[in-house]
Amino acid sequence: MKSFDVKTLIDIHAYLALIEGATLASTDVMPEKIKTQVLNDLPKVEEECTKLGLNLSAITANRMKTTLLTKDLKYAAFNRSTDEFIQRVNDEVKSKLFFCIEPDKQRFLIDENLFGGIVAEKFPSTVSDINSAGRCLAFDQGTASVFHSMRILEKGLQILAKTLGVRYDNTNWGSVILNIETEIKKIDKNTAGDGWKEKEKFYSEAALQFRYFKNAWRNYVMHAIDIYDDQQAESIFQHVKEFMNHLATELQEN
């Protein structure tokens, strides 16, 4: 998926159409000053075409530079080059399918750390699913976003289990959470140190939250029972974001 700047495309099109329109009927030789100005502008036009994925248009723009180096170049000859370029852009644009992302959802595509920097730092393996969940929200794919949100949580559950010495082995969440709760009860204040009460509280709350996520959403999306609209999916995304940030205060990968 490529970000497409429509304004840039319009600016390119308008720039060359302006040149063509102003000189369309002229058989005069182009002044060196104007040729130099257009030659200075064309590399930027070529670069922007490449960024937009209009590769054939970029090649055409590059070829226009050769035309401009022709001695005693007449406006009519240059207009044929600009006309070819505009047609090439039009043809390439027709071959692409464009989507419009509403302003309130653009952040799901633009923001680099949708869950914040601490989650990306502590749980780097979740970044791909975080970005995927965001892209799904941007494109109104609520159920797909919830699926990725549950994958993010699964990584958190794995890390919590590992921290407490519980085997994960891709067993069902219910069994893992039950084993985690069993290990929490074994926390010994004599060996856990001065912060044993805080650790017990943190782990207990985390296990309770995982059980809530499992019963409320995970089972339903993983077994194709429920379908989620955009509002529900964004709410779940926010819940998972807050929870993963909470886990990041005490846990991390490796």
Secondary structure, DSSP 8 states (H G I E B T S, - for coil): -----HHHHHHHHHHHHHHHHHHTT--SB--HHHHHHHHHHHHHHHHHHHHTT-HHHHHHHHHHHHHHTSTT-BHHHHHHHHHHHHHHHHHHHHTS------GGGTHHHH-S-TT-HHHHHH-GGGHHHHHHHHHHHHTT-HHHHHHHHHHHHHHHHHHHHHHTT---TT--HHHHHHHHHHHHHT--HHHH-TTHHHHHHHHHHHHHHHHHHIIIIIHHHHTT-----HHHHHHHHHHHHHHHHHHTTT----
